[in-house]
Amino acid sequence: MLDSHYPVKNSINNFSKEVIKWDSSENISKQEIIFAMNELFKKDYSENTKVALVADIKNFIVWYEEKNWENINLRRIVEKDIIDFKNDVQKKWKTVATINRNLVSVRLFLNEAIELGYLVKNPCNKVRQFKSVGLSPKSLEDKEIRKFLKEVELRWNLRDKTIIYLMLYSGLRVSEVVKLEIWDISIFERSWFVNIRSSKWGKTRKVPLSLSLREILGQYIKEYYENTGNLKSSYSWKIFYGQRWILTEIGVNKMIEKYSLYSQVKVTPHLLRHTFSYNYLEVNKSDIVWLSQILWHSSIETTAIYTQNRLEDLQERVEMVC
């Protein structure tokens, strides 16, 4: 059976090695699971999403084997398994986002199994996700932003500052930041744009940069590339690098976590994006269409969540009653 202490950090490679170690005599089951995961990993998902997919699917396999007293077999997964899994995940984590993410991961995995001919229909299809309360995502308050950015300034790391400002003041995803190349920056006399390309949709969106952000990015490009000569001699045209190689999403997450500890303000890359979105609508009242274009949401309904009240806003209004 699958080891419940399986490390997800190395994603698909560790997953495949762990599957091969099963004591199951049905080698065909092992191959089918590995093939389905390989197909899933061919999708244009971010690095963090792929790590989450492996963790969630591993979690389902461990659960299945413990509950059914048998090795996992894709052909024996039924709707009741998914319903019971959903209920057990709810008891363990209780947060709607985590429960729904697990269900989506399993559904995507089984969809690949169907495409490969291992299943006829997906047992997840009729299992509904939990609905969450209609609140806008949490965002940073002005004092939290200032406290966090002050610690960034004190460390004198221009690369870190540029990355953080790109997410906080243009709403870029961490996956988009680490993929940026020098050619993605369009410079005009009075405006700069970042061109974000999607291999999934084959499209490009232009994200405008504010004057202050242009100054920081321009300074970084000049000092890091021109002064060090990296622009001319580099084997890659990526804008951001780590200590030894091109910067990864995990590297950015660790960097953000470091400044969170310095400032004692809980910050994540996606929280910076949420903060940009909320502040944009504060300044540009009801300009949800433009925000949707900047964030590159597939539906304006996704962007509409930022028009709802945040939990901290509701708390403030409740305090005013007393």
Backbone torsions as a table, in degrees:
resi	resn	phi	psi	omega
1	MET	NA	164.8	-176.5
2	LEU	-73.0	135.1	179.3
3	ASP	-69.6	124.0	-177.8
4	SER	-71.8	-11.6	179.1
5	HIS	-99.8	21.4	-179.2
6	TYR	-56.2	126.7	178.9
7	PRO	-79.8	128.4	-176.2
8	VAL	-94.7	-4.7	-172.0
9	LYS	-59.5	-38.5	-179.4
10	ASN	-94.3	15.8	169.6
11	SER	50.4	-123.7	-166.8
12	ILE	-64.1	-35.3	-178.5
13	ASN	-63.8	-48.3	178.2
14	ASN	-65.2	-36.9	179.3
15	PHE	-60.5	-48.1	-178.6
16	SER	-63.4	-42.2	179.0
17	LYS	-62.6	-38.8	-179.3
18	GLU	-67.2	-39.8	179.3
19	VAL	-62.5	-40.9	-178.1
20	ILE	-62.4	-27.9	-177.4
21	LYS	-79.0	-6.7	-177.5
22	TRP	-54.3	152.0	176.4
23	ASP	-87.9	7.6	179.7
24	SER	-67.0	141.3	176.8
25	SER	-86.5	-8.4	-177.7
26	GLU	-91.8	83.7	-178.2
27	ASN	-61.7	-27.1	179.7
28	ILE	-61.5	-35.5	179.0
29	SER	-64.5	-40.8	178.8
30	LYS	-61.8	-47.3	-177.6
31	GLN	-62.9	-41.1	-178.5
32	GLU	-63.6	-41.2	-179.9
33	ILE	-66.8	-43.2	178.9
34	ILE	-64.0	-43.2	179.6
35	PHE	-63.2	-42.5	-179.9
36	ALA	-64.0	-40.5	178.8
37	MET	-67.1	-39.5	178.4
38	ASN	-61.6	-40.4	177.9
39	GLU	-65.2	-39.4	179.6
40	LEU	-63.9	-36.5	-177.7
41	PHE	-76.8	-10.0	175.7
42	LYS	-78.0	-13.8	-179.9
43	LYS	-69.7	159.4	-177.2
44	ASP	-85.1	61.0	177.4
45	TYR	-95.4	155.8	177.6
46	SER	-71.5	165.1	179.5
47	GLU	-58.9	-44.1	180.0
48	ASN	-64.8	-38.2	179.2
49	THR	-63.6	-41.2	179.8
50	LYS	-65.5	-39.7	176.7
51	VAL	-62.6	-41.8	178.8
52	ALA	-65.3	-39.6	178.5
53	LEU	-59.4	-46.3	179.7
54	VAL	-63.1	-43.3	180.0
55	ALA	-62.0	-44.1	-177.6
56	ASP	-68.5	-42.5	-178.9
57	ILE	-70.1	-38.6	173.6
58	LYS	-59.5	-42.5	179.5
59	ASN	-60.9	-40.2	178.9
60	PHE	-67.4	-41.7	-179.0
61	ILE	-63.9	-44.9	177.8
62	VAL	-59.6	-45.9	179.2
63	TRP	-60.5	-46.6	-177.1
64	TYR	-58.3	-45.9	-176.4
65	GLU	-68.4	-35.6	178.5
66	GLU	-71.1	-39.5	-176.9
67	LYS	-76.2	-36.9	-174.2
68	ASN	-98.8	-7.1	179.7
69	TRP	57.0	40.9	178.8
70	GLU	-156.3	157.8	176.0
71	ASN	-68.2	149.8	-178.5
72	ILE	-61.9	136.1	176.1
73	ASN	-141.5	115.8	-174.7
74	LEU	-55.1	-33.7	-176.9
75	ARG	-74.6	-12.4	-177.8
76	ARG	-104.5	4.0	177.5
77	ILE	-79.7	125.2	-178.7
78	VAL	-121.3	172.1	-177.4
79	GLU	-59.0	-36.9	-179.9
80	LYS	-61.9	-35.1	176.0
81	ASP	-59.7	-43.9	-178.1
82	ILE	-67.0	-41.9	179.6
83	ILE	-63.5	-46.4	179.8
84	ASP	-65.3	-38.0	177.5
85	PHE	-62.6	-44.7	178.4
86	LYS	-57.7	-45.3	-178.6
87	ASN	-67.2	-39.1	179.8
88	ASP	-70.1	-37.4	176.3
89	VAL	-64.0	-37.4	178.6
90	GLN	-62.0	-40.7	179.8
91	LYS	-67.7	-32.5	-175.8
92	LYS	-81.0	-48.6	-174.5
93	TRP	-104.7	-38.0	174.9
94	LYS	72.3	-19.3	179.4
95	THR	-81.3	135.3	-176.8
96	VAL	-60.2	-42.0	-177.1
97	ALA	-61.4	-42.8	-179.0
98	THR	-68.4	-42.1	178.8
99	ILE	-60.9	-50.1	-177.6
100	ASN	-65.5	-35.4	178.6
101	ARG	-63.8	-41.4	177.3
102	ASN	-61.5	-42.8	-179.9
103	LEU	-65.0	-42.6	179.4
104	VAL	-63.6	-42.0	-180.0
105	SER	-60.4	-45.9	179.8
106	VAL	-65.3	-40.2	179.2
107	ARG	-62.1	-44.5	179.1
108	LEU	-63.0	-41.3	179.3
109	PHE	-62.1	-46.0	-179.1
110	LEU	-71.2	-27.0	174.0
111	ASN	-62.1	-39.7	177.5
112	GLU	-66.2	-36.4	177.7
113	ALA	-63.2	-36.5	177.1
114	ILE	-66.2	-44.7	179.7
115	GLU	-59.7	-31.8	-179.6
116	LEU	-85.8	-3.8	177.3
117	GLY	87.4	13.2	-179.1
118	TYR	-84.2	-25.8	179.8
119	LEU	-128.9	155.4	177.1
120	VAL	-91.5	-42.3	178.4
121	LYS	-141.4	159.6	-176.8
122	ASN	-89.7	118.7	179.7
123	PRO	-67.2	-7.7	178.8
124	CYS	-85.1	-15.7	-167.7
125	ASN	-57.5	-37.9	-176.1
126	LYS	-95.7	0.3	179.8
127	VAL	-90.0	116.2	-175.5
128	ARG	-82.7	147.1	173.8
129	GLN	-78.9	161.0	175.8
130	PHE	-75.6	145.3	176.2
131	LYS	-92.0	138.1	179.1
132	SER	-98.8	159.6	177.7
133	VAL	-68.3	139.1	-176.0
134	GLY	-73.7	79.7	176.7
135	LEU	-122.8	146.8	175.2
136	SER	-68.2	146.5	178.3
137	PRO	-58.4	154.0	178.4
138	LYS	-63.6	144.5	175.0
139	SER	-135.8	165.8	-178.6
140	LEU	-79.9	141.4	173.6
141	GLU	-79.1	163.2	-178.0
142	ASP	-57.3	-41.8	-178.4
143	LYS	-68.4	-31.7	177.3
144	GLU	-70.9	-40.4	177.7
145	ILE	-60.7	-46.7	-178.2
146	ARG	-63.0	-43.0	-179.4
147	LYS	-63.9	-41.7	-179.8
148	PHE	-67.3	-47.6	-177.7
149	LEU	-67.6	-28.7	177.8
150	LYS	-62.8	-41.1	178.6
151	GLU	-66.4	-32.8	176.2
152	VAL	-65.5	-44.3	179.9
153	GLU	-62.6	-39.2	-176.4
154	LEU	-66.2	-23.4	-177.5
155	ARG	-88.3	-9.8	175.4
156	TRP	55.2	39.6	177.4
157	ASN	-109.4	101.2	-173.5
158	LEU	-66.3	-34.5	178.2
159	ARG	-62.6	-48.2	-179.6
160	ASP	-61.6	-43.1	-179.8
161	LYS	-61.5	-43.0	-179.0
162	THR	-63.4	-44.0	179.8
163	ILE	-62.6	-46.8	-178.5
164	ILE	-63.6	-42.5	179.7
165	TYR	-66.1	-35.0	178.3
166	LEU	-62.5	-39.2	-179.5
167	MET	-77.8	-37.9	-175.5
168	LEU	-78.5	-32.4	-173.6
169	TYR	-115.7	5.0	172.1
170	SER	-135.8	-7.7	175.5
171	GLY	77.0	17.9	179.9
172	LEU	-68.7	145.0	172.7
173	ARG	-75.6	155.6	178.7
174	VAL	-62.8	-34.9	178.6
175	SER	-65.2	-30.9	179.4
176	GLU	-77.3	-36.2	-179.3
177	VAL	-63.7	-46.9	-175.1
178	VAL	-71.2	-17.7	179.4
179	LYS	-90.2	-6.9	-175.8
180	LEU	-60.9	135.3	174.1
181	GLU	-117.0	161.6	-176.2
182	ILE	-59.2	-29.0	-178.9
183	TRP	-75.1	-12.2	-178.7
184	ASP	-80.0	-6.8	179.9
185	ILE	-95.8	115.7	177.1
186	SER	-100.1	120.6	-175.1
187	ILE	-113.3	123.7	175.6
188	PHE	-121.8	176.3	-174.8
189	GLU	-60.4	-43.7	-176.5
190	ARG	-121.4	12.5	-179.5
191	SER	-156.3	148.5	173.8
192	TRP	-124.4	147.7	175.9
193	PHE	-133.1	147.7	169.8
194	VAL	-104.2	127.2	179.6
195	ASN	-95.2	114.7	-179.4
196	ILE	-102.2	119.8	-177.8
197	ARG	-101.9	143.1	178.4
198	SER	-119.4	115.2	175.8
199	SER	-71.6	-21.0	-179.6
200	LYS	-70.3	-45.8	-176.5
201	TRP	-102.0	-12.6	-177.4
202	GLY	68.4	27.9	-177.8
203	LYS	-123.8	166.3	177.6
204	THR	-130.9	136.5	175.2
205	ARG	-116.3	148.4	179.1
206	LYS	-103.8	124.4	178.8
207	VAL	-109.0	116.9	-179.7
208	PRO	-71.7	147.0	179.3
209	LEU	-112.8	136.4	178.4
210	SER	-70.3	166.4	-178.6
211	LEU	-59.4	-46.6	-178.8
212	SER	-63.2	-37.3	179.3
213	LEU	-71.0	-35.9	177.2
214	ARG	-63.0	-40.0	-179.2
215	GLU	-64.5	-42.7	-179.4
216	ILE	-67.5	-46.4	-179.9
217	LEU	-64.8	-41.0	178.4
218	GLY	-62.8	-41.1	178.5
219	GLN	-63.8	-41.5	-179.5
220	TYR	-64.1	-46.8	-179.1
221	ILE	-61.3	-42.3	-179.1
222	LYS	-65.3	-49.9	-175.6
223	GLU	-71.4	-42.2	-174.1
224	TYR	-79.9	-39.5	-175.9
225	TYR	-91.2	-52.3	-175.3
226	GLU	-70.6	-44.3	-176.4
227	ASN	-71.3	-29.7	-178.8
228	THR	-97.0	-12.2	-179.5
229	GLY	78.6	7.5	-177.0
230	ASN	-64.6	-29.5	-177.0
231	LEU	-64.3	-34.9	-175.9
232	LYS	-88.6	-31.6	-173.4
233	SER	-102.9	-7.7	-174.0
234	SER	-71.5	146.3	175.8
235	TYR	-79.6	-7.5	-179.9
236	SER	-138.0	153.0	179.7
237	TRP	-102.0	18.4	177.5
238	LYS	-61.5	146.9	-179.0
239	ILE	-81.4	-38.3	-173.8
240	PHE	-113.1	134.8	-179.7
241	TYR	-124.4	153.5	170.5
242	GLY	-91.6	-161.3	-178.4
243	GLN	-70.0	-35.0	-176.1
244	ARG	-120.1	-19.9	-170.9
245	TRP	-151.8	-177.5	177.2
246	ILE	-59.9	138.9	-177.6
247	LEU	-65.4	137.9	-179.7
248	THR	-109.0	169.9	176.8
249	GLU	-61.4	-40.2	178.7
250	ILE	-62.3	-39.2	178.1
251	GLY	-62.4	-40.9	177.7
252	VAL	-66.1	-41.9	178.8
253	ASN	-59.4	-42.3	179.1
254	LYS	-66.8	-37.8	179.1
255	MET	-64.2	-45.1	178.1
256	ILE	-62.5	-41.5	179.6
257	GLU	-61.7	-36.4	179.2
258	LYS	-62.1	-46.8	179.5
259	TYR	-71.7	-25.8	174.9
260	SER	-64.2	-40.8	178.5
261	LEU	-67.3	-41.0	178.6
262	TYR	-60.9	-43.3	-173.4
263	SER	-91.8	-12.4	-174.9
264	GLN	59.6	32.9	175.8
265	VAL	-121.2	122.5	-178.9
266	LYS	-71.4	113.3	-177.3
267	VAL	-134.2	139.5	172.3
268	THR	-130.3	160.5	177.5
269	PRO	-54.9	-41.1	-177.8
270	HIS	-72.1	-27.3	176.3
271	LEU	-67.4	-34.1	175.6
272	LEU	-64.2	-40.4	177.9
273	ARG	-66.2	-41.8	176.5
274	HIS	-60.9	-41.6	-178.6
275	THR	-63.8	-43.0	175.9
276	PHE	-58.2	-46.6	-176.3
277	SER	-62.2	-45.4	-178.7
278	TYR	-66.0	-44.8	-179.3
279	ASN	-66.5	-33.6	177.7
280	TYR	-60.7	-45.5	-179.3
281	LEU	-73.1	-24.7	175.1
282	GLU	-66.2	-40.2	-178.5
283	VAL	-82.8	-41.1	-178.2
284	ASN	-108.9	83.5	-172.7
285	LYS	-54.6	126.3	173.8
286	SER	61.2	17.6	-179.5
287	ASP	-86.4	56.0	-172.7
288	ILE	-73.0	-27.9	-179.2
289	VAL	-65.7	-46.8	179.3
290	TRP	-66.4	-39.6	178.8
291	LEU	-62.1	-40.0	178.7
292	SER	-60.4	-36.9	178.7
293	GLN	-70.1	-40.2	179.7
294	ILE	-64.5	-44.5	-177.8
295	LEU	-77.9	-17.4	-179.9
296	TRP	63.6	46.3	175.0
297	HIS	-78.3	142.5	-179.7
298	SER	-70.3	-22.9	179.7
299	SER	-139.8	142.2	178.6
300	ILE	-66.6	-20.5	177.3
301	GLU	-64.6	-32.3	177.2
302	THR	-65.2	-41.8	180.0
303	THR	-69.9	-28.0	-175.5
304	ALA	-61.7	-18.4	-179.4
305	ILE	-62.4	-25.4	-179.6
306	TYR	-76.7	-9.1	176.4
307	THR	-86.7	-8.9	-179.7
308	GLN	-88.1	166.5	-179.0
309	ASN	-71.8	142.9	171.5
310	ARG	-83.2	159.8	179.5
311	LEU	-60.9	-38.6	-179.6
312	GLU	-67.8	-29.8	176.1
313	ASP	-66.9	-43.0	178.5
314	LEU	-64.1	-39.3	178.9
315	GLN	-61.6	-42.3	179.9
316	GLU	-62.4	-40.2	-179.9
317	ARG	-70.0	-35.8	177.5
318	VAL	-65.1	-40.5	180.0
319	GLU	-61.9	-31.4	-178.4
320	MET	-70.4	-19.9	-179.1
321	VAL	-72.3	-35.3	-175.6
322	CYS	-76.8	NA	NA
